[in-house]
Amino acid sequence: MRIAVAILLAAVVAAGLRWGTFAVGGSDSYCYVHQAQGWSTGRLQVIEPLALEAPWPDAPRTFAPAGHVPSPTVAGAAVPMCPAGLSIAMAPFTLLDNFLARRPIALFLVVPLFGALLVWSVYVLGSRFARRVGLASALLVACSPAFLFQLVQPMSDVPAAALWVLALACATSSRPHAPAMAGFATSAAILMRPNLLPLGIVLGLFILARPQRTMGERMRGAALFAAASAPGCLAVAMIQQTLYGSPLRSGYGPLDTLFSTANIAPNAARYFQWLWQSHTPVWLLAVAAPFVLPGWLTGLLLTFAIVNAACYLPYVVFNDWWYLRFMLPAIAVLLVLTAATIDSIVARALWARDTRSSRPSTGSGRPELAEGRTHRVRAALSSVLTVAMCFLFIREARARSVFDLQRLESRYGRAGEYVARRLPESALIITSWESGSVRFYSNRKTLVWDALDPAWLDRAIAYSRTRGLEPYLLFERWEEPLFRQRFAGSRVAALDWPPAAEIAGQVRIYRPEDRDRYLRGEGTPTEYSR
């Protein structure tokens, strides 16, 4: 069994590296990676002089790249929106990248390693029922489309799920130091994703009321758990005070803009549908677990999953299936209960068959042989069902482009590296979606156009030239109509001249000064780059 688990863990890391995006692209990935650079250098709030001097309204927001907001505590600086946990874990790998390579490589190991930790923690948790249940659960989680989608991206969903399931596995252990270990894992999980703090309350209450323990053991365990959980809570409070001006404030904005009871019904419908479609209806067997496998462990796991869901049901409504990532801790637990329920149902069916076919003993039978055959049949049937589910999960993951993300996300690196190679160091890149990746790969200044007042585009371009900067416009194709609409009164916003460059068929770079030359009939060639 240990060899099988070790092979599975190695396969998870290998899959994360083989299909990993190795790209710093959207707002989330840039937020985590850029913050990791800040932790590694000790420069978390770097002042941008233009944010203080530019004459247009709300100038600091236009110089805050994707995944960042203007700092409430340091004028002219931008701070990351995302929690610090993953970035702190990435910081040593960022230093290693700086020492060994020009391109970031080592930091992309972090999420696959956390992926292996999640699968191992699921195995340990499932083994509370039986080792075969642990292995089946680990296989199901390793093949989960939601897990695989996040395994290949530098985001905190897999690390957060790994730490919470590890805390759950430790909390259900019978070892003397288990409450303290659960607390340390909870501390790290809170640092990774603070809004899931209620999951820590679930674990604390379980340790305080755990069956088959004396009152003294419960009190000691709860005290150890609370003490070990405290550092993560204090660290979050200190970081938020430093970056956002209050220990209760995050980079995502006021709570009343993020959470609403009106979001509960649409989110519940979406999450249920996404889980049904991506993981097949078989996960609903977990709902039957209290009837098939009654006991404190089943109750704890279901409570854990319900609280995870409750943390996100009032949250902002999204329309893309991959926001199932918020439910990764719950999905892992539900798959444990699914595997345990299947194993129990198979055992009951075999027991009923054996009972019907049994005959009065003549004294010459070998009941231990019959019992062994039943055990092997049970293991074989459970294995076949698990493999079949894994096959369906992998097929669904492929259909949802999990294994195409590396190709799809490569445009960020290609565009950023093109800017680094071909545009002058004095370039000011007016962009939005790629404002983080352009900064990361090219170290050029960016101005976020969808944060710029609609009346100020032409004047902002003129102002940048007075500061010795050369303005360029960079868009993904889908952004161009939005840009034209926002700045409808600007001649530059018409984008009615050929781009200076087109990268990977998806990203275009325009040089505003080319417009007049093009309208005069002069040639303005486009450079095509893969």
N, C-alpha and C positions, 0 to 999 in steps of 0.2 A: 504493500500500500504506500509506503514512504517513497519508493522509487517512482511509482505512478504520479504521486503528488509533485515530486521534484521535476519530473518531465513536464508536467502541466505548467508549473511555474516558469520553467525555462521557455516553454512555448509561448506563454503570455508575454514575457519580455521580448522574445524574438519577434512576435507579431507586432508589438508596439514599435519596434525599430524598423521592421521590414516595411510596414505601411504607414509609419509615422510621417506627419506632414513636414517636419523639420523646417517649419516656417513660422515666422512672427508676423501674423497677418491682421486679423480683426481686432476689435477693441479689447476683448478679453485676453487674448494671447499677448498682445503688446503691453497691456497693463501689468500682467504678471512678470513678464521678462524684463521690462524696463524697471519695474520696482526691484527686481532681483539685482539688477545692475546698481541701483541706488543703495541697497543694503550692502553690497560687496564693496562699494567705494565710500560709504558713509555720507553720500550726497543725495538725500531723498527729496529735497526741495531746491531746485536750481532756478535762479531768477533769470527770466528772459527780459532783457531791457526793452524790447519792442512792446511787450505787454504793458509796460508802464508808460511808454511814450506815445504810442499810436493814438491818433486823434478820434477815431471812430468809437461809437458806443460799445460798451462791454468788451473792450479790446482784450483783456486777459482771457476771456473765454475763446476768442478766435485763435489764440496761441496755445491752447490746451489741446494736445493731440487726442486721438481716439483712446478711450478708456481712462481719460483724465479729466479733472475739473480744476478751475482756478483755486489756488490755495486760500483758505480762509485765515491762515495764520502767517503767511509770508507773502507780502505783496509782490506780484509779478511772477510767482512760481506756479507750477501746476502739480497737482498731487494725484496719485492713482485712485481710481474708484474702488478697486477690488481689495479684498482682505489681504493681509500680509503673509499668511501662513505658507502658501506655496512659494512665494517669492523668497522667503527666508530659507526654505529648503533648497531652492535653486541657487542661492547666492554662492555657496562653495563651488558648484559646478560652473557658474559664470566665471569665477576666478580661474578655474582650470582651463576654460575655453580661452580666456585672455592670455594664458601662459602658453598653451599648446597650439592654438589654431587661429586662423583669421576668421573663419566662419564658425558660428555657434554650433556645437555638436553635443558636448557633454550635458548641457542643461536639458536636452531632449531625452536624456536617460531617466529623468526624475519621475515622470508620470508612468512609464512602463514599470519601473521598480515599485511604485505604489500600486500599480495594477496587480503585480505578483503578490504584494502584501494583502490586497483585498481578496484575491482568490484563496490564498492560504488561510486568512481569517475566516472565510466562508467554510472552508474545509473543517477547521477547528470547531466552528459553531455547529455545523451539520453533524459532526461526530458526537455531539451531545446526545443525538438520537442513536446513531450507529455509524461506524466508520464508512460503511458503504454509502450511507446517506451523505456523509461529509464529502466523499469523492464525487458523488453524483451532483451535489449542490455546487461544488467547485467547478465542475465541467459546465454546468448550465450557466453559471455567472460568466465564465471565461468566454462563452459563445454568445452571450447576450448582445443584441444589436446596440442597445443603449450604452453598455459597457465598452464595446469595441469602438463605437463612434468617438467616445471621449478618450480612450486609451491612446489614440494616435495624435492627440492635440495637447499643447502645453497649457492646460486649464486645470482648475482645482477640483473638478467633480469626482474624478477617480480617487485622488488623494483623500478628499473629505470622506468619501464612502469607505475607503480602506481603514481610516482611523476610527470611524464610528463602529464599523463591524468588528474591528479589533477590540475596541472597548467593550462591546457586547459579548464577544467571546471570552474576554478576561472576566467580566462580571459574572458569567455563568460557570466559571471554573470553581473547583472545590479546593484549590490550593490556598495556603494561608495568606500569601501576599497578593492574591487576585484582586481584591478591592483597590489596592494601591496601583497596580498595573492598569486596571480599568480607568482609574483616575488620571494617570499620566496620559493614556491614549485619549481620554476625553479632553484633557487640557490642550493637546495638540490639535484635536479635531475642532475645538472652539476657535483656536487661532486660525485654523484653515478656513472655517466657515462659521462665523459667530452667530448667524441667525438660527442655527440648528441647536442652540443651547438647550431648548426643551428636551432634546434627546438625552442630554446629560441628567436632567431632572428625573426622567424615566428610570435611568440606570441607578441613580442615587436612591430613589424610593424603593426600587427592587432590592438593592443591597440592605436597606433598612428594614425591609419586611420579608426577607428571604426565608422560605420554608426550611424546616429541618435545621435551624440555627437557634442557639440560645439568644436571649435578649442582649447579653454582654457581647457575644460575637457579632450580632447585628450592629450594635452601637459602635463597636470598634471598627468594623468594616466600613460603616457609613462615614465615620470620622476620617479614616484613611482616604477614602474616595474623595471626600470634600477637600481635604488638604492637598491631595495630588492634582485635583482639577483646578485649584485656585490660580496657579501660575498663568495658565492660558487666559483666564478671565482678566487678570490684572494686566497682562501684556496687551490684550485687545484694548482695554481702557486707556492705557498709556499711549499706545500708537494712535488711537483715534483722537485723544486729546492733542497730541503733537501735530497731526496732519489736518484735523478737521475742527479743532477748537473746542471739542467737548467729548468726554468719554462715551457718551451715548449717541454720538453722531457718526454716520458712515459717509463714504464717498458717493453713495447712491441717492442721497437726498433725504428729505423729510419722510417719516414713516407714512404720513397721511396721503402722500402721493404714490406710495408703493403698494400699500395694502388697503383693501376695501372689501366689505362683505359682499358687494355686488359682483366681485370676481369669483366667488366660491363656486357658483353653479356652472358658469362657462369653463372654469378650470377643471372642475371635477369631470365634466363631460369630455374635455379634451384628453386629460391624462388617462381616463378609462379607455377611450377609443384608441389612443396611441399604444397603450400597453397591450390591449387586445390584438391590435393589428401587428405589432412588432414582435410580440412574444407568444402569440397564439393564445386561445382561451384557456390553455392548460393551467396557467397560473391561478385560475379561479379555484383550483383544488386547494390552494392555501386557505381559502375561506372555510373549507370543510375540516381543516386541521383540529379545531376545538372538539369536534365530534368524533373524529378518528383517533386523535392523539391528545386527549384531555390532560391537562397538567400545567404546572407553573411555567415551564419552558415555552410551551405553545402560546400561553397567554402573554408572556413577556414579548415574544417576537411579534405577535400581532399588534400589541400596544405600540411597540417601537415603530412598526410600519405605519400605523395610523397617525402617530404624532408627526412623523416625517411628512406625510401627506398634508396634515393640518398646518404645518409651517408654510406651505406653499399655495394652498388653495385660495387664500385671500390675496395672493401676490399678483403682480401685473399679469395680464392675459397675453400669451404668445400663441402664434399660429403654426409653428414649426415643430415637428415631432421630436426633434432632438432636445427639446426642453424637458423631455423625460429625464435628462441628466440630473435635474433637481431631485429626482426620486430614486437615485441609484442606491442609497442605503436601504430604502424600502424594497426595491426590486431584489436586492441580494437576499434580504430576509424572506421575502415571499417565495423566492426560488428554493431556499432551504426548506420552507414548509411544504412546498410542492413536492420536492423530492422525498421528504419524510412521509407525506401522505400517500404518495404512490407506493412507496416501500411497504407501508402498513396495509394498504388495500390489497397488494399482491400477497402478503403474508396471510391475511384473513381468507383470501380466496383459496389459497393452497391448503390452509388448515381445514376449511370447509370441505374441500375435495377429499382430503385424507380421512376426515371423519366419516364421510359418506361411504368411502370404499373400505373402511376398516372392518376386520372380521375378528371373532373371538380368537385369542391367542391359543395355540396348541403347545406352546412351550418351546418350539423349535425355531421361532422367528428371530429376526435380528432387527429390533426396533431402532437401534442406533444407525443402521444402514439406511433405513427409510427416512429417518430424521436428517441424515446427511444429504440424501437425494433431494429432499424438500428444500433444504438450505441452498443447495446449488441451483435448483430450479428458480428459487426466489431471487437469488443474485443475478441469474441469467436474464430473467424477465425484467427486473429493474434496470439492468444494464442496457437491454435492447430499447426500452422506453426512453432512457436517458439519451442514448445515442441518436434515436429518432428525433427527439426534441432539439438536440444540438444541431443536427442537420437542418432542421427547419429554421432555427435561429440564424445559422450562418447564411442560409439562402436569403433570408429576409435582410440580413446585414448587407449582403452584396446588392440586393435590389435597392437599398437605401444609400448606395454610393459610399459605404464605409471604406471600401478598398480603393476608391477613386480619389479620396481626399488629398492624398499626396500630390497627385497631378493637378487637382483643382486649386489647391492652395499655393502651388508653386509660383503663381503669378505675382504674389507679394514679393518674394525674394528677387524674381527676375526684374520687376519694375524698380524696386529699390536699388538693386545693383546697377541697373542701367543709369539711374539718376547719379549714382556715385561715380560711374565711369565717364559719362558723357556730358553732364551738366556742370557748370562752374561752381566752385565752392561758395560763391556769392549768391547762388540761386535761392529764391524764396518760392517754395512749392505750394501753390494754392490748391488744396485738395481736401477731402473729407474722409472717405472710407479708408484710404490708404495713408492717412496722416501719421499713424504710428509706425507702419512698416517703412515708409520713406525715411523717417527719422532714424529708425533702427539700422537700416542697411546703408544709408548714404550720409548720415550725420548732417543733413541739410535742414534749414529752418522750414517750418510749415505754417500755413495759415488756413484755418478750417473755414471753408466757404459757407457752410450751412449754419455757422454761428455769426457770420458777418451781416450787418444791417443791409437789407436789399438796396438801399440808396447809396451804398458806399463802395461798390466794387471798383468802378473806374478810379475813384479818388484813392482807394487803398493801393491800387497798382501804381498810380503816380507817386504816392507817398513812399512806397517801397523803393522806387528808383532814386528818390532824393536821399535815401539812406544807403545808397551804394549797392542795393540788391537788384537782382535780375529776376523778375517774376515769370513763373511758368504755371500753367494750369495742368493738373493731372487728374484724370477721371477713369473710373471703370465705365464701360459702355452704358450701363443702366443709369448712371448718375447724370449723364449729359442732359436728358430732358428735364430733370429736376433742377439742374443748374440754370438752364434757359428760362424755366418758369420763375425761379426765385428772383433772378436779375433781369426781368423782361425789359426794363428800360435801358439796359446797357448794350452798347454795340459789341463789346467784347463777348458778352454772354450769348450772342448769336452763334458763336462757334462756326462761322460760315467760311472758314478757310481750312486747308488741309492741316492735319496735325504734324508736328515736327517728328513725332515718333509714335509707333504702335508696337506694344510689347505683348507677345503671346496671343495676339488677336483679341485681347480683352481690355487692355489698358492703353489709353491715349494721352500723349503729352502735347500741349499746345503752347506756342510762344506768342504772346499777345502782339509783339511788334511785327510778326509775320503777316498780320491781317492787312495792314496798309500796303505792304509789298504785293500781296496776292491780288488785292483789288486794283493795283496799278498794272497788273498783268505780268509781274515778275514771278519767276519760278520759286516755289516753296516746297521742295521735295520732302517726302515722308520717309523716314528711316524705319525699316521693319526689323524687329528683333524678336527672336524666339525666347 
